[in-house]
Amino acid sequence: QVQLVESGGGLVQAGGSLRLSCAASGRTFSMYDMGWFRQAPGKEREYVAARRRSSDLTWYADSVKGRFTFSRDNAKNTVWLQMDSLKPEDTAVYYCAAGVVGDRDAYRTTSYDYWGQGTQVTVSS
């Protein structure tokens, strides 16, 4: 089992940057693919990015491609989401998730077994 704890959210002006962290417990962290999702008020949870457990293979939603960077350090049981050029529409609660997912299913919330509690990101215009 994996427990996930996000941190790093906050309030930032449009065009600014934030770096989210997700720390995982458990010695099996390296066995899991990881994902970042977000949920804005009144909207469904949406996919942001995913990264394979044992390679640098990473995918991004079109809405964040070129602005967000997903990194991972299995030795530290941690993943990060570097968010640059933030926009007001990036405002949401951000969640990290862990699971064993197929390449084609990395964007699905149902592909992930473990979720963090979320961290709020607010981008002001």
C-alpha positions as CSV (number, residue, x, y, z in Angstrom):
1,Q,0.0,0.0,0.0
2,V,1.1,3.6,-0.7
3,Q,0.2,6.7,1.1
4,L,0.6,10.0,-0.7
5,V,0.9,13.5,0.7
6,E,1.0,16.6,-1.5
7,S,2.4,20.0,-0.6
8,G,3.5,23.2,-2.3
9,G,0.2,24.7,-3.3
10,G,-0.6,28.3,-2.7
11,L,-1.7,31.6,-4.2
12,V,0.3,33.0,-7.2
13,Q,-0.3,35.7,-9.8
14,A,-0.8,34.8,-13.4
15,G,2.5,34.1,-15.1
16,G,4.1,32.9,-11.9
17,S,5.3,29.5,-10.9
18,L,4.7,26.9,-8.2
19,R,6.3,23.5,-7.5
20,L,4.1,20.8,-6.1
21,S,5.6,17.8,-4.2
22,C,4.1,14.4,-3.5
23,A,5.8,12.3,-0.9
24,A,5.0,8.6,-0.8
25,S,5.3,6.1,2.0
26,G,6.1,2.5,1.5
27,R,9.1,0.7,0.0
28,T,7.1,-0.2,-3.2
29,F,6.9,3.3,-4.5
30,S,9.1,2.5,-7.5
31,M,6.6,-0.1,-8.7
32,Y,3.9,2.5,-9.3
33,D,3.2,4.8,-12.2
34,M,2.3,8.2,-10.9
35,G,-0.2,10.8,-12.1
36,W,-1.2,14.4,-11.3
37,F,-4.8,15.4,-11.6
38,R,-6.7,18.5,-10.7
39,Q,-10.3,19.5,-9.8
40,A,-11.8,22.9,-10.0
41,P,-15.0,23.8,-8.2
42,G,-18.0,22.4,-9.9
43,K,-15.9,20.4,-12.4
44,E,-14.8,16.8,-12.7
45,R,-11.3,15.8,-11.8
46,E,-9.1,16.0,-14.8
47,Y,-5.8,14.6,-15.9
48,V,-2.8,16.8,-15.8
49,A,0.3,14.5,-16.3
50,A,1.6,11.0,-15.8
51,R,5.0,9.4,-15.5
52,R,6.0,5.8,-15.8
53,R,7.5,4.0,-12.8
54,S,10.8,3.0,-14.2
55,S,11.6,5.3,-17.1
56,D,11.5,9.0,-18.1
57,L,8.4,8.4,-20.2
58,T,6.0,11.2,-19.3
59,W,2.7,12.5,-20.7
60,Y,1.0,15.8,-20.4
61,A,-2.5,17.1,-21.0
62,D,-2.6,19.5,-23.9
63,S,-3.7,22.3,-21.6
64,V,-0.4,22.1,-19.6
65,K,2.1,20.9,-22.2
66,G,5.1,23.1,-22.4
67,R,4.3,24.8,-19.0
68,F,4.3,22.0,-16.5
69,T,7.1,19.5,-15.8
70,F,6.7,16.2,-14.0
71,S,9.7,14.8,-12.3
72,R,10.4,11.8,-10.1
73,D,13.0,10.4,-7.8
74,N,12.4,6.9,-6.7
75,A,15.2,7.0,-4.2
76,K,13.4,9.8,-2.4
77,N,9.9,8.4,-2.9
78,T,8.8,11.7,-4.3
79,V,7.4,13.2,-7.4
80,W,7.2,16.9,-8.3
81,L,5.1,19.0,-10.6
82,Q,6.8,22.2,-11.7
83,M,4.2,24.6,-12.9
84,D,5.3,27.6,-14.9
85,S,3.5,30.4,-16.7
86,L,0.4,29.7,-14.6
87,K,-3.0,30.9,-15.7
88,P,-6.2,31.6,-13.8
89,E,-7.7,28.5,-15.4
90,D,-5.1,26.4,-13.6
91,T,-6.8,27.1,-10.3
92,A,-7.8,23.9,-8.8
93,V,-7.1,21.3,-6.1
94,Y,-4.2,19.2,-7.3
95,Y,-3.9,15.6,-6.5
96,C,-1.2,13.0,-7.0
97,A,-2.1,9.4,-7.6
98,A,-0.3,6.1,-7.8
99,G,-1.2,2.9,-9.7
100,V,-0.1,0.4,-12.3
101,V,-1.5,1.8,-15.5
102,G,-1.3,1.1,-19.1
103,D,0.1,3.7,-21.5
104,R,-3.4,4.2,-23.0
105,D,-5.1,4.6,-19.6
106,A,-2.7,7.0,-17.8
107,Y,-5.3,9.8,-18.2
108,R,-8.1,7.9,-16.4
109,T,-8.8,8.5,-12.7
110,T,-10.0,4.9,-12.5
111,S,-6.5,3.6,-13.4
112,Y,-5.0,4.8,-10.1
113,D,-5.4,3.0,-6.8
114,Y,-4.0,5.5,-4.3
115,W,-4.6,9.2,-4.0
116,G,-3.3,12.1,-1.9
117,Q,-5.5,14.6,0.0
118,G,-4.9,17.3,-2.5
119,T,-3.3,20.8,-2.4
120,Q,-5.0,24.0,-3.4
121,V,-3.5,26.1,-6.2
122,T,-5.0,29.5,-6.9
123,V,-3.8,31.7,-9.7
124,S,-5.0,35.3,-9.6
125,S,-5.4,37.4,-12.8
